[in-house]
Structure formats: C-alpha cells, structure tokens
Amino acid sequence: MLDNEFYSQDRHGPYQSFDIGDLVLEGGGTLRSCQLAYATFGVLNAARNNAILVTTWFAGSSKIMEQAYIGPCRAL
C-alpha cells in the first residue's frame, strides 16, 4: 500500500492486502503491482454461503461499513 497517512488503518479501519500483480485495464493501460485492500467481519459458516461483498466505492471505507452498516439492527 502507499505510504500515505490518508490510507492508514487508523483512518479507514483494519484491513489486509492482497497482491494481484499487474492489472491490465480494458482501455489498454496497466496498473503495475496492484494491491487489493479488504476487510472481513464475522465468521464464514461451514456452508460458506454467508459472505457478502461490498465495495468501498459505495461505503467509503471499511471503518464506515463497520460503524454504519454491520451489526445488530443494521443492514448487514
């Protein structure tokens, strides 16, 4: 990840990252050494069917997701 305070876990909540390598874009460009940041909440069940993928494009950050959307009496 970038060494930039804006992207810190203090600001966005805890996350892990996965190196997906070079990401070739539809327009022909390439993002070199692309990293995907993600956060998980809760536990995956034995059937592995209780996972929900929510992109931060809609939520802002994993910290906002946790504070506003995840938990008892909330959407997720």
C-alpha positions in Angstrom: 0.0 0.0 0.0 1.0 3.6 -0.3 3.0 5.2 2.5 0.4 7.9 2.9 -1.5 8.9 6.1 -4.8 9.1 4.3 -4.7 5.3 3.6 -3.7 4.4 7.2 -5.7 1.8 9.1 -6.4 4.4 11.8 -8.4 6.4 9.3 -10.0 3.5 7.3 -10.2 0.7 9.8 -8.2 -2.5 9.9 -7.6 -4.2 6.5 -5.4 -6.8 4.8 -4.0 -6.5 1.4 -3.6 -9.0 -1.5 -1.1 -8.5 -4.3 -2.9 -9.2 -7.6 0.2 -8.3 -9.6 -0.2 -6.3 -12.8 -3.8 -5.4 -13.6 -4.5 -5.0 -17.3 -7.3 -2.5 -17.9 -9.9 -2.7 -20.6 -8.6 0.6 -22.1 -5.2 -0.9 -22.6 -3.4 0.5 -19.7 -1.8 -1.5 -16.8 -1.7 -0.9 -13.1 1.7 -2.3 -12.1 2.0 -4.2 -8.8 -1.7 -3.7 -8.0 -2.8 -4.3 -4.4 -6.3 -5.0 -3.3 -7.2 -4.0 0.2 -10.0 -5.8 2.0 -11.6 -6.3 5.4 -13.6 -9.1 6.8 -16.2 -9.1 9.6 -17.7 -12.1 11.3 -17.1 -15.7 10.6 -17.7 -17.7 7.4 -20.1 -20.6 8.2 -19.5 -24.3 7.3 -21.6 -24.0 4.1 -19.5 -20.9 3.1 -22.7 -19.1 2.0 -22.9 -16.2 4.4 -20.4 -13.9 2.7 -21.4 -10.5 1.3 -19.1 -8.5 -0.9 -19.5 -4.7 -0.5 -17.1 -2.5 -2.4 -15.9 0.7 -0.6 -17.0 2.7 -3.7 -20.4 2.6 -2.1 -19.4 2.8 1.6 -16.3 5.0 1.7 -14.1 2.7 3.8 -14.3 -0.5 5.9 -14.5 1.6 9.0 -17.6 3.4 7.8 -19.1 0.0 6.8 -18.5 -1.4 10.3 -19.8 1.7 12.1 -22.9 2.3 9.9 -23.9 -0.9 8.2 -22.7 -4.0 10.1 -24.1 -5.4 13.3 -27.4 -5.9 15.2 -30.3 -3.7 13.9 -28.3 -2.7 10.8 -28.5 -3.8 7.2 -25.7 -6.4 7.3 
